[in-house]
Amino acid sequence: MGNRGMEELIPLVNKLQDAFSSIGQSCHLDLPQIAVVGGQSAGKSSVLENFVGRDFLPRGSGIVTRRPLILQLIFSKTEHAEFLHCKSKKFTDFDEVRQEIEAETDRVTGTNKGISPVPINLRVYSPHVLNLTLIDLPGITKVPVGDQPPDIEYQIKDMILQFISRESSLILAVTPANMDLANSDALKLAKEVDPQGLRTIGVITKLDLMDEGTDARDVLENKLLPLRRGYIGVVNRSQKDIEGKKDIRAALAAERKFFLSHPAYRHMADRMGTPHLQKTLNQQLTNHIRESLPALRSKLQSQLLSLEKEVEEYKNFRPDDPTRKTKALLQMVQQFGVDFEKRIEGSGDQVDTLELSGGARINRIFHERFPFELVKMEFDEKDLRREISYAIKNIHGVRTGLFTPDMAFEAIVKKQIVKLKEPSLKCVDLVVSELATVIKKCAEKLSSYPRLREETERIVTTYIREREGRTKDQILLLIDIEQSYINTNHEDFIGFANAQQRSTQLNKKRAIPNQVIRRGWLTINNISLMKGGSKEYWFVLTAESLSWYKDEEEKEKKYMLPLDNLKIRDVEKGFMSNKHVFAIFNTEQRNVYKDLRQIELACDSQEDVDSWKASFLRAGVYPEKDQAENEDGAQENTFSMDPQLERQVETIRNLVDSYVAIINKSIRDLMPKTIMHLMINNAFIHHELLAYLYSSADQSSLMEESADQAQRRDDMLRMYHALKEALNIIGDISTSTVSTPVPPPVDDTWLQSASSHSPTPQRRPVSSIHPPGRPPAVRGPTPGPPLIPVPVGAAASFSAPPIPSRPGPQSVFANSDLFPAPPQIPSRPVRIPPGIPPGVPSRRPPAAPSRPTIIRPAEPSLLD
């Protein structure tokens, strides 16, 4: 016979599991563990067996459970058992399960009463169980026997605490009725881990073994030694019943008959017995399921809301409707144009916070990369002077010139202007590459219609390539225009008079002193491991120096390097490094930093390297020339000029410097404008893209939906309906199940007092604090009268110090009055005999001599 209450919960859990499985998720209910704690031979295994409804645990006298048994109940269509230590074997006969538990226990602990904290893991698959974990723990013992260690008591307690400390575990504190309840180690341990008593249920066993004339009524009514969740009495099978193969069904019937026929328990028989214990535990499981429902409902509702908008579009979706296709095509093209514009203008709804994209990258090309390319082609001073001197001499011919010729200036300037073509065309290529990336990003939203996406990308990319050619032609035309007429009357041009007076230091074009050009993190890559290895610093580049600090607060300066005679060279990337590196060195072969001839600076990306190089160029730190150019420059050392020619070269040099600066400024200003006008600001996407799409293919083929999109739509609709169904199921469970409130707190200080000054078992009978006996004459002709609440004073007058709370087998001896009164007797209300009116205090002496003679049976107990 199974646990009927558990079987009623199974459909609820299965409904929840099915609802979540339909949306591809798992329902984590995490039902609580049920741990059974008590002394040896208290009936723990029998209680656990009755809850499961199967007879499969070892039974006997003394310590039988010597290893923790972790019993996992798993809902399944077939019924069998498996052990973790022998997974390959399935047990269908539960007698074999019992034998295997005994054999596995002996294998680890031996056959002489030894114990072990190593658990036995048993899984029982059945259609009559919930997914639960039950734990059968060794009984608490005081005195070691057999192979047990001297500290057996503490070992078992530590073992039990490990299992019952978990917040989600329910604790069944099992105490036999013929034992002193105030000394119950099970209740004491439960109190340690559950001080509020929210998950502790007291279980009283062996009620049928109490002496005649004694009962545990006050305990079971939670009056004498109260617990928050109270006590439940059970009657387990005796060892004789087990050996006689009495099944659980017959045992439950006998238990029911016992409670209905016993005069002390008849009025509360519906709250006693294994079925009520099952009901109580199943109600706790129901409460747990109900407590889990709000979180599950919130999770489902949030997912449902996230799908509402998209599902609204799909509810009346007809794939072959031409009107829908036309509308979708117009919306897609319009959205593509809006996305493209937002990415370029920088007002996108999805801002990338990880890297630059779209318009930001194009802006970087305009204002960092292109100026870097212009400065990189800066003429070398020695080469320029040599060219000027050759030009002057060739213009004079066989004559010795007295004046500086204009033609030499124009020839040198035109040669420098032509050099602008290469970086300008490179700038256009970089912008085209970025535009192609933007087009691909914008076309991702068209992925539902592969043909439309493909055609859109092809048409727009073709258009960009076409505009690229026109833009390059226009830029070359601008450079040719600059070359066609040298305007020496420009307001920024210095003229001959100023050129002759100008300092020769103009080649070092410094910005305003102390002007900060750039700040940022860089890694000095070539410091040896002996000196600390590579380290990241905060660098500050000004017009005159490069400084680095410990951090961006710029309080602790590590070094300041003047920019005089510095140049930049590229450094190959290391084999194991993911950094991009460039180096700074001194042209006069001096150490740059400490004993380093050059410092290698590392960045995370090549773009950062190029950006830093552009910043250094603005500060006048130029790249290193190629080796071939250096060799050509060496030949110039043999070239000599007379003083007059040198003055003429200096004048032309200053004039060229001034005019080229004007041209560079003009080109830097016109390049972004030309590219934006001819390539980006054109309204092609908004005005002409749709027409090109209609001319390239028919509408039905363009708007043919991809298989992935159709599958996604079906999955979304199925998910939407499954979520609604799951919410309905949760609603049904909420209305069909009842949650019991947590009982109010009770005064359980008796647990602390009992644990602090409890007498040893040898000093008093086991039953010295059990409920008082009730002689038939006092109880009246009708057993089990209703309980009458009494004030504390009345209770005190009625309760004599030596009165036991529940007389056990040893309470029959006349010398039991010789034991001192136990200090744990609480002054709580107890039942008053019918002869004393409620609320009337009695001044009876503390020890009534006639009372013990009434409550004791005539003959001694056989359990002495």
C-alpha positions, -999 to +999 in steps of 0.1 A: +000+000+000+015+033-010+012+068+004-022+080-009-016+116+000+017+115-020-001+099-050-026+128-050+003+153-052+019+135-082-006+148-108+001+184-096+038+181-100+035+162-133+013+190-146+039+216-137+067+195-152+047+190-184+039+227-187+075+237-184+087+209-206+064+222-234+084+255-234+117+237-232+125+245-196+127+226-164+106+232-133+129+233-102+106+227-073+134+214-050+110+195-027+123+193+009+142+164+023+126+144+052+151+133+078+142+109+106+161+115+139+159+096+172+175+072+196+183+036+190+153+013+185+130+043+186+112+032+154+128+056+129+131+031+101+095+020+107+082+056+104+101+061+072+089+028+058+053+037+066+057+070+048+069+053+016+044+025+019+070-002+013+087-028+036+124-027+026+145-014+055+165-036+080+148-040+113+158-054+147+169-046+182+200-025+191+217-004+165+205-016+131+209+015+109+247+020+111+252+041+080+230+070+067+206+058+041+198+085+015+166+073-002+157+091-034+121+086-045+118+092-083+085+092-102+086+066-129+062+044-148+079+012-136+087+002-101+123-009-092+152+001-070+189+009-077+219+014-055+246+039-064+273+014-056+259-011-081+241+009-107+239-019-133+216-040-111+179-033-108+160-046-078+123-055-082+120-075-050+122-053-020+134-081+002+165-082-018+168-044-013+168-050+025+195-077+021+216-055+000+214-026+025+225-050+053+254-064+031+266-030+021+265-018+057+286-048+069+310-043+040+320-008+053+314-011+091+319-047+098+296-070+116+303-059+152+281-028+155+305-004+139+292+028+123+302+049+093+293+084+080+296+072+044+260+071+032+242+044+012+224+059-018+192+041-028+169+052-056+134+039-057+115+044-090+078+041-087+045+055-102+033+061-066+060+085-053+070+121-057+106+132-064+117+133-028+147+126-006+143+107+026+171+101+051+173+073+076+200+082+102+217+060+128+201+061+162+217+083+189+236+063+214+256+070+246+277+040+253+299+024+227+295-013+220+313-037+198+337-020+174+322+014+180+347+042+189+347+059+224+333+091+209+304+073+192+278+098+207+295+128+191+302+111+158+265+102+154+254+137+164+278+154+139+266+130+113+229+138+120+236+176+121+251+175+086+219+162+072+193+182+092+210+216+090+197+222+055+169+248+056+147+228+032+148+196+053+118+185+074+129+169+107+109+140+122+121+138+158+111+103+169+108+095+206+094+063+221+065+067+245+082+047+272+111+071+273+116+104+291+106+130+265+124+159+282+157+140+276+150+134+239+182+139+220+162+140+188+143+171+200+175+187+213+193+183+180+163+196+161+162+226+183+198+234+175+192+237+138+156+248+139+152+271+168+119+285+156+104+250+153+091+256+117+103+223+103+103+200+133+075+175+139+075+153+170+067+116+165+058+094+195+062+057+188+055+026+209+023+039+224+011+003+226+040-007+248+032+017+277+021+002+310-015-003+317-030+027+333-005+051+318-008+071+286+009+100+266-023+120+262-009+153+275+021+150+253+002+142+222-022+171+229+009+193+229+002+205+264+029+193+287+061+196+266+049+216+236+064+218+201+053+244+175+041+217+151+030+194+178+033+156+181+018+127+162+015+093+177+021+062+156+020+024+163+046+005+143+048-032+137+066-051+165+095-073+157+072-103+160+049-088+134+079-081+110+092-117+114+056-129+108+055-110+075+026-088+086+022-063+058+018-026+061-019-026+052-027-049+081-004-029+104-022+004+095-056-012+102-043-024+136-029+010+143-063+026+135-081+001+157-057+009+186-063+047+186-101+043+182-103+018+211-079+034+235-098+056+260-070+082+262-066+086+224-102+080+212-111+117+210-081+125+188-078+093+167-082+114+136-050+133+144-030+102+152-014+074+133+007+069+102-020+082+077-021+115+096+017+117+096+016+111+059-010+138+055+010+163+076+041+157+056+022+158+023+007+191+034+042+205+039+051+194+004+019+211-009+029+242+010+063+241-006+048+237-040+025+266-034+053+288-021+072+281-054+043+291-076+047+329-073+083+328-085+073+304-113+044+325-123+065+357-123+091+340-146+064+328-170+047+362-171+079+381-179+086+357-208+050+361-220+052+399-220+085+398-239+067+377-266+034+397-268+046+423-293+061+399-318+032+374-314+007+402-321+022+405-356+020+367-362-015+361-349-032+369-382-002+361-403-008+348-439+024+340-457+010+342-493-010+374-489+003+398-516-009+428-496+012+417-466+042+412-488+039+447-503+036+462-469+065+442-455+087+452-484+080+489-480+086+486-442+118+467-447+133+492-471+122+521-450+137+506-419+170+498-438+173+535-447+165+546-412+191+522-397+217+533-422+212+569-414+212+563-376+245+544-378+261+571-398+247+600-378+253+583-345+218+583-331+212+545-333+188+529-308+214+501-301+246+519-291+277+497-292+296+501-260+325+478-269+340+493-300+336+522-324+312+516-353+296+533-382+299+571-382+323+571-353+348+551-373+344+573-403+349+603-381+381+587-368+393+583-404+386+619-412+403+634-381+429+610-370+438+585-397+439+609-427+459+636-408+483+608-398+488+598-434+494+635-444+520+640-416+536+607-424+545+619-459+563+650-444+594+657-463+628+650-449+648+682-441+680+670-459+662+657-489+642+689-493+672+711-490+691+690-516+661+692-540+658+730-536+695+735-542+694+713-574+663+732-586+680+766-580+712+755-598+693+740-627+672+772-632+703+793-632+721+770-657+756+782-666+750+815-649+755+823-612+723+837-599+721+867-578+684+864-567+663+836-555+643+822-584+604+819-582+604+789-604+624+768-579+597+775-553+569+765-576+586+734-588+592+722-552+556+731-541+540+713-570+560+682-562+548+683-526+512+688-537+513+657-559+523+637-529+488+644-514+471+621-539+481+588-523+469+595-487+437+612-500+428+581-521+436+558-492+412+578-471+384+572-496+392+534-495+390+533-458+356+551-458+342+527-484+353+498-463+335+512-433+303+519-454+303+482-466+304+471-429+275+494-421+255+480-450+260+445-438+250+454-402+218+472-414+209+443-437+208+418-407+173+429-400+163+416-435+175+381-427+139+369-426+139+373-464+172+361-478+166+372-514+156+407-503+187+409-481+210+397-509+195+421-534+196+451-511+232+445-502+242+441-538+223+472-550+236+495-523+272+482-524+272+487-562+260+522-557+287+529-531+314+516-555+300+538-583+301+568-560+336+558-549+349+564-584+333+598-587+346+608-553+382+598-561+379+617-594+367+648-575+395+646-550+421+642-577+405+672-594+409+692-562+446+684-559+451+692-596+433+725-590+457+733-561+486+724-583+474+745-613+478+778-596+502+787-567+486+816-549+515+835-533+491+862-524+473+840-498+467+858-465+484+830-446+515+829-469+546+844-453+561+859-485+597+864-494+605+891-469+593+871-439+608+839-453+643+853-452+640+863-416+624+831-404+642+808-380+655+775-393+637+758-365+604+758-382+607+723-392+600+713-357+564+722-357+555+722-321+520+730-308+515+755-281+539+747-252+523+726-225+493+718-247+481+683-239+477+664-272+467+630-259+461+609-227+457+572-224+470+538-212+500+522-228+522+493-218+560+496-217+568+463-234+606+459-232+614+461-195+632+430-184+616+406-158+645+414-134+632+450-133+596+442-130+586+432-165+560+448-188+538+472-170+509+495-179+511+532-173+490+563-179+507+584-206+503+621-212+517+635-245+522+673-247+538+695-273+572+692-256+573+659-236+560+625-230+552+617-194+538+586-177+521+581-144+511+553-121+474+559-129+450+584-144+450+606-114+484+619-126+497+623-091+527+599-091+549+607-121+572+579-131+592+597-159+591+627-183+608+623-217+615+654-238+605+650-275+637+665-290+655+642-315+628+614-310+614+593-338+590+564-342+596+530-357+574+500-361+580+468-341+569+433-351+543+417-329+556+391-305+550+354-311+529+348-280+517+384-276+483+398-286+495+434-283+504+457-311+537+475-306+556+506-318+588+521-305+603+555-297+640+561-301+666+589-301+682+598-334+715+606-316+718+571-302+712+581-267+693+561-241+657+571-240+647+556-206+672+544-181+694+519-200+671+515-229+680+528-264+643+527-273+610+521-254+584+498-269+549+509-263+521+483-267+483+488-275+454+464-276+447+471-313+463+484-345+438+512-346+451+525-312+487+523-325+478+544-356+460+569-334+489+573-311+513+576-341+491+604-354+492+622-320+530+619-319+532+634-354+511+663-342+538+668-316+566+667-342+578+631-336+580+616-371+584+581-384+618+566-391+628+567-428+636+535-447+671+523-449+674+531-486+664+567-480+689+569-452+717+558-476+706+584-501+707+609-474+743+599-466+753+609-500+741+644-493+768+648-467+793+651-496+772+679-511+784+714-502+768+748-507+783+782-508+768+808-484+748+826-510+732+794-522+726+783-486+706+815-480+686+810-511+678+774-501+667+785-466+644+811-481+628+787-505+626+761-477+606+785-455+583+795-484+576+758-493+569+751-456+544+779-454+526+771-486+524+733-481+509+740-446+481+760-464+475+732-489+474+706-462+449+726-442+427+731-472+428+694-481+421+683-446+390+705-446+378+695-481+383+658-479+355+650-454+332+674-471+337+659-505+333+623-493+302+631-473+286+650-502+293+625-529+291+591-511+271+594-479+246+622-479+231+611-512+194+601-508+197+570-529+185+546-502+154+566-494+144+575-530+158+550-554+165+517-536+129+505-538+127+511-576+159+492-581+146+463-560+113+461-581+134+461-613+158+434-601+132+408-592+095+403-587+079+409-553+070+374-545+105+361-549+120+390-530+096+384-501+099+347-500+103+338-463+133+318-451+128+284-436+145+296-404+120+325-401+090+303-407+103+279-380+110+308-357+075+321-361+060+286-354+082+282-324+072+316-310+035+310-314+039+275-298+059+290-270+033+318-265+004+293-262+025+270-240+033+299-216-004+307-214-012+271-207+015+269-180+001+300-163-034+284-164-021+252-148-004+273-121-036+291-115-055+258-113-030+244-088-033+276-067-070+272-065-071+235-061-046+232-033-049+246+003-020+260+022-019+255+059-006+284+080+024+280+102+014+272+138+020+300+163+051+299+184+049+279+217+069+281+249+095+255+241+121+266+267+118+232+283+141+220+256+169+243+267+163+236+304+162+199+298+195+200+279+212+222+305+206+203+337+190+170+329+198+142+354+216+111+342+195+081+333+209+061+362+196+085+388+159+083+380+135+061+361+132+066+323+096+078+327+101+103+355+087+133+336+060+117+315+023+128+317+006+121+350-013+089+352-050+091+353-068+064+374-102+054+361-119+068+392-106+103+385-112+102+348-149+093+351-170+067+333-166+083+299-130+082+287-114+112+271-133+142+284-126+175+267-097+195+280-103+224+304-078+252+304-067+262+339-047+292+352-011+287+361-018+288+398-043+260+396-019+239+376+008+245+402-014+234+430-024+203+411+012+193+400+032+178+428+070+178+422+075+141+419+045+135+395+058+118+363+046+133+330+041+098+314+048+068+336+070+043+318+075+007+327+096+015+358+070+038+374+054+008+391+079+006+419+070+021+452+105+035+457+101+059+427+090+086+452+125+086+467+140+102+436+142+140+438+118+161+418+131+168+382+137+205+377+123+204+342+086+201+351+070+232+335+043+251+354+020+249+325-018+243+325-027+206+327-060+188+329-079+190+362-100+161+375-137+167+371-141+170+408-122+204+410-139+233+393-118+252+368-100+283+380-102+274+417-067+273+432-058+246+457-034+249+486-026+212+487+009+204+500+036+198+474+037+160+478+003+143+481+009+110+498-022+094+484-016+102+447+012+078+439-009+049+453-036+057+428-016+059+397+006+028+401-005-006+389-006-035+413+022-057+398+057-047+388+068-043+351+087-071+334+110-044+318+128-038+351 
